[in-house]
Amino acid sequence: MNSQTKTSSRLLSLDILRGLTVAGMILVNNGHGESFEMLRHSKWNGMTPCDLVFPFFLFIMGVSTYLSLSKSGFKMSAPVVRKIIRRTVLLFVIGLAINWLDHAVEGDLLCFGHLRVWAVLQRIALCYGIVSVYVLLVNHKWIVPTIVILLVAYSALLLFGNGYAEDSSNILARVDLSLFGYDHLYHKSPVDPEGLVGTISSVAHVLIGFQCGKLIKQHAEVRDKVLAIFFMGTALALAGYLLSYGLPLNKRIWSTSYVMVTCGMASALLALLMTIIDIRGHSQWTTFFRVFGVNPLFLYVASEVLAIILGHIGVSDMVFNAIHSVITHPQMASLCYALYFVTLLFVLGYILYRRRIFIKL
């Protein structure tokens, strides 16, 4: 982890979408008690607004990967490879450390025999590392065929491996169980939502974002960029919804239709933000989301650590009870607590933003 005080030219609309997504991730992860349905992940098939935030982040990561690696002409060099390896390992280790901290605050410091292997940061790490190395090694004309092959293969795996079964017969659950053992997996559902096999479609997800980054880069005029990514997003979302009649939308298994619909929606939203911010110049409202967008992974990690610590020492319960004593509606009280928590992270991020400190993981 390091920090830099020098700003570089960035695509503001991409920062805003990233910031909106990270703020959304923190919001939906930190409701207290009974949340509104829309702020809870779908239990199995289907999709709620809550199910959009993580796939949006992976899509944005794909866009950013193209823009970042294009600066070196996608040349395989020792400094670039070292950066990719360092970032991949760091993200994975931080993810494991957060899982460890969840046990450690309860006094279970030597929890390695039942430490969960997977979580959000681990999936981000694998997707980033695999995609970054792949796009450095292959001709980019193979990116779209690669996306198609990965999604078709994953669809076949789901269809023939009982991939839509919400029980231990699901091939995703069976692979994780055989490789890592029950003690190292997610226990709130039979299928680990960030398990190893789901990385297949998640890599395709990031590659779609990579292609979006290519469209942004290859068009000179902003209006042309907007049209290109809007039509791409519309086509993906429509195709994904049609496909969902045979392969339902499902975040838990990161289904093919889920990849296509969420990438399509993220692309369309990016086009909308580019129109509002970059073409029409309406950027006065963006500071809140930009604070989250310029330090996204640091603020996400900080939110996870802070949630664990505040929960352990009783502050979370104390604040929620205070809110609930004024706002008796349980779901509304939960939302207010989540907004309070997002505000805490905004304050931290704003201090860094004002000091022009950008922490890279």
Long-range contacts (C-beta under 8 A, 24 or more apart in sequence): 1-90, 1-298, 1-359, 1-360, 1-361, 2-359, 2-360, 3-357, 3-358, 3-359, 3-360, 4-357, 4-358, 4-360, 5-355, 5-356, 5-357, 5-358, 6-356, 7-356, 7-358, 10-294, 11-67, 11-216, 11-278, 12-277, 12-278, 12-283, 12-286, 12-290, 13-270, 13-273, 13-274, 13-276, 13-277, 13-278, 14-60, 14-63, 14-64, 14-67, 14-270, 14-293, 15-289, 15-290, 15-293, 15-294, 16-273, 16-277, 16-286, 16-289, 16-290, 16-293, 17-56, 17-60, 17-266, 17-269, 17-270, 17-273, 17-293, 18-57, 18-60, 18-64, 18-292, 18-293, 18-296, 19-288, 19-289, 19-290, 19-291, 19-292, 19-293, 19-294, 19-296, 20-289, 20-292, 20-293, 21-53, 21-56, 21-57, 21-60, 21-296, 22-57, 22-292, 22-293, 22-296, 22-299, 22-300, 23-288, 23-289, 23-292, 23-342, 23-345, 23-346, 24-52, 24-53, 24-56, 25-53, 25-54, 25-57, 25-120, 25-300, 25-303, 26-299, 26-300, 26-303, 26-338, 26-341, 26-342, 26-345, 27-338, 27-339, 27-341, 27-342, 28-53, 28-338, 29-303, 29-304, 29-307, 30-303, 30-307, 30-337, 30-338, 30-341, 30-342, 31-334, 31-335, 31-337, 31-338, 32-316, 32-317, 32-320, 32-333, 32-334, 32-337, 32-338, 33-320, 33-324, 33-330, 33-333, 33-334, 33-337, 34-330, 34-331, 34-334, 35-331, 35-334, 35-335, 35-338, 36-331, 36-334, 36-335, 39-334, 39-335, 39-338, 41-193, 41-251, 41-252, 42-249, 42-250, 42-251, 42-252, 44-166, 44-250, 44-252, 45-164, 45-248, 45-249, 45-250, 46-248, 46-249, 46-250, 47-249, 47-251, 47-258, 47-261, 47-262, 51-251, 51-258, 51-262, 52-262, 52-265, 52-266, 54-120, 54-251, 55-205, 55-251, 55-258, 55-259, 55-262, 55-263, 55-266, 56-262, 56-265, 56-266, 56-269, 57-124, 57-296, 58-123, 58-124, 58-127, 58-202, 58-205, 58-206, 58-209, 59-205, 59-206, 59-208, 59-209, 59-212, 59-262, 59-263, 59-266, 59-267, 60-209, 60-266, 61-124, 61-127, 61-128, 61-206, 61-209, 62-131, 62-205, 62-206, 62-207, 62-208, 62-209, 62-210, 62-211, 62-212, 62-213, 63-209, 63-210, 63-212, 63-213, 63-216, 63-270, 64-209, 64-213, 65-128, 65-131, 65-132, 65-135, 65-206, 65-209, 65-210, 65-213, 66-135, 66-209, 66-210, 66-211, 66-212, 66-213, 66-214, 66-216, 66-217, 67-213, 67-216, 67-217, 69-132, 69-135, 69-136, 70-213, 70-217, 74-135, 74-136, 74-140, 75-136, 76-136, 76-137, 80-136, 81-133, 81-136, 84-128, 84-129, 84-132, 84-133, 85-129, 87-125, 87-128, 87-129, 87-360, 87-361, 88-125, 88-126, 88-128, 88-129, 88-132, 89-125, 90-125, 90-361, 91-121, 91-122, 91-124, 91-125, 91-128, 91-297, 91-361, 92-121, 92-122, 92-125, 92-126, 94-121, 94-301, 94-361, 95-119, 95-120, 95-121, 95-122, 95-124, 95-125, 96-122, 98-301, 98-304, 98-305, 98-308, 101-305, 101-308, 102-308, 105-308, 105-309, 105-312, 106-312, 113-183, 114-183, 114-184, 115-184, 116-184, 116-185, 116-186, 117-180, 117-184, 117-185, 118-176, 118-185, 118-186, 118-192, 118-194, 118-195, 118-196, 119-194, 120-194, 120-300, 121-297, 121-300, 121-301, 122-194, 123-194, 123-198, 123-199, 123-202, 124-297, 126-199, 126-202, 126-203, 127-199, 127-202, 127-203, 127-205, 127-206, 128-206, 130-199, 130-203, 131-203, 131-206, 131-207, 131-210, 134-207, 135-210, 140-214, 143-207, 143-210, 143-211, 143-214, 144-211, 146-204, 146-207, 147-204, 147-207, 147-208, 147-211, 150-200, 150-201, 150-203, 150-204, 150-207, 151-201, 151-204, 151-256, 151-259, 151-260, 153-200, 154-200, 154-201, 154-204, 154-256, 155-247, 155-256, 157-197, 157-200, 158-247, 158-253, 158-255, 158-256, 159-247, 163-253, 163-255, 164-248, 164-250, 164-253, 164-255, 166-190, 166-191, 166-252, 170-253, 171-197, 172-197, 172-198, 172-253, 189-252, 191-252, 191-253, 193-251, 193-252, 193-254, 198-253, 198-254, 201-254, 201-255, 201-256, 201-258, 201-259, 202-254, 202-259, 204-259, 205-254, 205-259, 205-262, 205-263, 208-236, 208-259, 208-263, 209-263, 209-266, 212-263, 212-267, 212-270, 222-274, 222-278, 222-279, 223-279, 225-274, 226-271, 226-274, 226-275, 226-279, 227-271, 229-267, 229-268, 229-270, 229-271, 229-274, 230-267, 230-268, 230-271, 232-264, 232-267, 233-263, 233-264, 233-265, 233-266, 233-267, 233-268, 233-269, 233-270, 233-271, 234-264, 234-268, 235-264, 236-260, 236-261, 236-263, 236-264, 236-267, 237-261, 237-264, 237-265, 237-268, 238-264, 239-264, 240-264, 288-346, 290-353, 291-346, 291-349, 291-350, 291-353, 292-345, 292-346, 292-349, 294-349, 294-353, 294-358, 295-349, 295-352, 295-353, 295-357, 295-358, 295-359, 297-361, 298-352, 298-359, 298-361, 299-345, 299-348, 299-349, 301-361, 302-345, 302-348, 303-341, 303-345, 306-341, 306-344, 306-345, 307-341
